């Protein structure tokens, strides 16, 4: 995941990203209530949805998607919110986040700049439940 550049400006965007990284849900909701653009990105192209997915903030994930955040938006490395959820800090909670993103159109077979899909990445790090979630979604939607 991208994350090496630092944006030192204290804008609503950076305040939101900081609140999400630190798991401060109330603060994040307050910033979102101020009608922050869902297209906002940090210096590495990361979105609020990526940060929320990574930190298992499922209610924020649901709100962002409901409000129109792009579930397949990619950062400068080609990583998406689903990839961030797979790599998340809380595997148990992120299973719900992964399931939600997939049910809302997150693609598991798009490749990042290294040519790795989210499904492959999940296998590499032992998050095999993503395969189960993907299969459940395929069966439920009749795409098997």
C-alpha positions in Angstrom: 0.0 0.0 0.0 1.1 3.5 -0.7 1.8 5.7 2.3 5.2 7.2 2.1 4.5 10.8 1.3 3.4 13.2 4.0 0.9 16.0 3.4 1.5 18.6 6.1 -1.4 20.9 5.2 -4.2 20.7 7.8 -7.2 20.6 5.5 -10.5 18.8 6.0 -9.2 16.0 3.8 -6.1 15.5 5.9 -8.1 15.8 9.1 -10.5 13.1 7.8 -7.6 10.8 6.8 -5.9 11.3 10.2 -9.2 10.6 12.1 -9.7 7.4 10.1 -6.1 6.2 10.6 -6.6 6.7 14.3 -10.0 5.1 14.5 -11.7 8.3 15.7 -15.2 7.5 14.2 -17.1 10.5 15.7 -14.6 13.0 14.4 -14.6 11.3 11.0 -18.4 11.5 10.9 -18.3 15.2 11.8 -15.9 15.9 8.9 -18.0 13.9 6.5 -21.1 15.8 7.7 -19.4 18.9 6.4 -19.9 17.5 2.9 -16.3 16.6 2.2 -15.7 15.5 -1.4 -15.7 11.7 -1.7 -13.1 12.2 -4.5 -10.5 13.5 -2.0 -7.2 11.7 -2.0 -3.9 12.0 -0.1 -0.6 12.5 -1.8 -0.4 8.8 -2.6 -3.9 8.7 -4.1 -5.5 7.0 -1.1 -9.1 7.6 -0.3 -11.2 7.9 2.8 -12.7 4.5 1.9 -9.3 2.9 1.9 -8.4 4.2 5.3 -11.8 3.1 6.7 -11.6 -0.3 5.2 -8.1 -0.8 6.5 -9.1 0.0 10.0 -12.3 -2.0 10.1 -14.5 1.0 10.4 -17.5 -0.8 8.9 -20.0 2.0 9.7 -17.8 4.6 8.0 -17.3 2.2 5.0 -21.0 1.7 4.7 -21.6 5.5 4.9 -19.0 6.3 2.3 -20.3 3.7 -0.2 -23.9 4.8 0.5 -22.8 8.4 -0.2 -21.1 7.4 -3.5 -17.5 6.6 -2.8 -15.9 4.5 -5.6 -15.4 1.0 -4.3 -12.8 0.3 -7.0 -10.8 3.6 -6.8 -7.1 2.8 -7.0 -4.2 4.6 -5.4 -0.9 5.3 -7.2 0.1 1.7 -6.7 -3.1 0.4 -8.1 -4.4 -0.8 -4.7 -8.1 -0.5 -3.9 -10.2 -0.3 -0.8 -10.7 -4.1 -0.9 -6.9 -4.6 -0.9 -6.7 -2.3 2.1 -9.4 -4.3 3.9 -7.5 -7.6 3.2 -4.3 -6.0 4.7 -6.3 -4.5 7.5 -5.3 -4.2 11.1 -8.2 -6.4 12.4 -8.8 -9.5 10.5 -12.0 -10.6 12.2 -13.6 -7.2 11.7 -12.3 -6.8 8.2 -14.1 -10.0 7.1 -17.3 -8.0 7.3 -15.7 -5.1 5.5 -14.5 -7.3 2.7 -17.9 -9.0 2.3 -19.6 -5.5 2.2 -17.2 -4.2 -0.4 -17.6 -7.3 -2.6 -21.3 -7.1 -2.4 -21.1 -3.5 -3.6 -19.0 -4.2 -6.6 -15.4 -4.4 -5.4 -13.4 -6.4 -8.0 -11.1 -9.1 -6.7 -9.3 -9.7 -10.0 -8.0 -6.3 -10.9 -4.2 -6.1 -10.8 -2.1 -3.5 -9.0 1.2 -2.1 -10.3 3.0 -5.3 -9.4 0.5 -7.4 -11.4 -1.1 -8.9 -8.2 -4.8 -9.3 -7.8 -6.5 -8.8 -4.4 -7.4 -12.5 -4.4 -3.7 -13.5 -5.0 -2.6 -11.0 -2.3 -5.1 -12.5 0.2 -3.7 -16.0 -0.5 -0.1 -14.7 0.0 -0.9 -13.4 3.4 -3.2 -16.3 4.5 -6.5 -14.4 4.3 -8.2 -17.4 2.6 -11.7 -16.3 3.9 -11.7 -13.8 1.0 -12.0 -16.7 -1.4 -15.0 -18.0 0.5 -16.6 -14.5 0.5 -16.0 -14.2 -3.2 -17.4 -17.6 -3.9 -20.5 -16.9 -1.7 -21.1 -13.7 -3.7 -20.7 -15.5 -7.0 -23.3 -18.2 -6.0 -25.7 -15.6 -4.5 -25.6 -13.5 -7.6 -25.9 -16.4 -10.0 -22.5 -15.7 -11.6 -21.0 -19.1 -10.7 
